[in-house]
Amino acid sequence: MKLRPEMTSDALARLKRARGQLNAVIEMMENGEDCRAALTQLAAVSKAIDRAGFKIIASGMRHCGTARDRGEQPEMTEEELEKLFLALA
């Protein structure tokens, strides 16, 4: 399934935010700052990345469901989508 802007805009925004947070964590580590603050930010990065992945899967499920409802062959099977979902979990 191709990543289309209408399917991934929310996920892309989350990933860009996560990139900024990750840059901040790297700077904290390079500057020898408090580990608690760095780990808190790192946890936020991890959660943002996970949520972006789930957003992409959810969009794919909707996209394929809509195609199926129109009588078209979806780009991915439910089994393929489930496998990707479980890879994130």
N, C-alpha and C positions, 0 to 999 in steps of 0.2 A: 504494500500500500504506500503510495507516495504521500509525503508530508506536504499538505497544502496549507497556505496561510490561514484560511478560514477554520482549519481544524487545529492549528497549533499556536495561535496568537497568545492564548492564555499561558500555555506551557512555555513559550518563548519568553514572555515577560517574566515568568518565575525564574527561568534559567539566567536571564540577564541580571536579575536581582541577586541570584545566588553567586554569579560571577563576581559581582561587587563585594559581596560578603566574604567570598573566598580570598579575594585580593586583600581585604582587611585582615583576615586571619594570617595570611602570609606575612604581611607587614608587622603584625603583632609578634609573630615568632622571630622575625628578623631583628626586631627591636628589643627582644627580650622582655616583653610585657608579661603581665600576670597570666598564668596558665588557665585560670578559671574563666577569665573573659574570652580568651582564645577558644577554649573548648565550648563555651556557650555559643559563640559565633559559628564554630564548626558544626555544632548540632543543628543550628538554624540552616546552614548551607545544605547539610545532608537531608533535612526534612523538605527543603524547597526543591531539591533535585528529585526526591521520591515523588513529591506531589506533581511535579512537571511530567514525570513518566506516567503517573496514573491519569493525568489529564489527557495525554496523548492516546492512551489505551481507551479511555472513555469516549473520546472523539471518534476513534476508529470504530468502536462498537456502534455508535450512533450512525456513522457514515455507512457501514456495512448493513446495518438494520434497515436503513432507509432504502438502500439499493435493493435489498431483498424484498421489501414491501412494494417496490415498483416492478417486481418481477425480473430484476436484473441479477446477474451473477456478481456477488460482492467480491472485492479484491482479495479478501482474506476470509477463511472459514472461521467459524466460532471456535474451533479447536486451536487454530493458530493464534487467535486473539487471547484465548485462555492461557496458552503456553507463555505468551509474552507477559500477560498479567502476573502469572505465577513467578516469572523470572524477577519481577520487581518486588514481590512480596517477601 
